[in-house]
């Protein structure tokens, strides 16, 4: 095996974690929770209402 002289740089992991921003802000999420409570639908289904709001 050959020895490399000098400093070696480490490779970046290919599966490194990335920070992903939340889809909705806190106020939008609270509003969505209220709408889903009033309409008695799951929040996942109520999200379709807010699709064009952003």
Beta strands, then each sheet from edge to edge (+ up, - down):
end
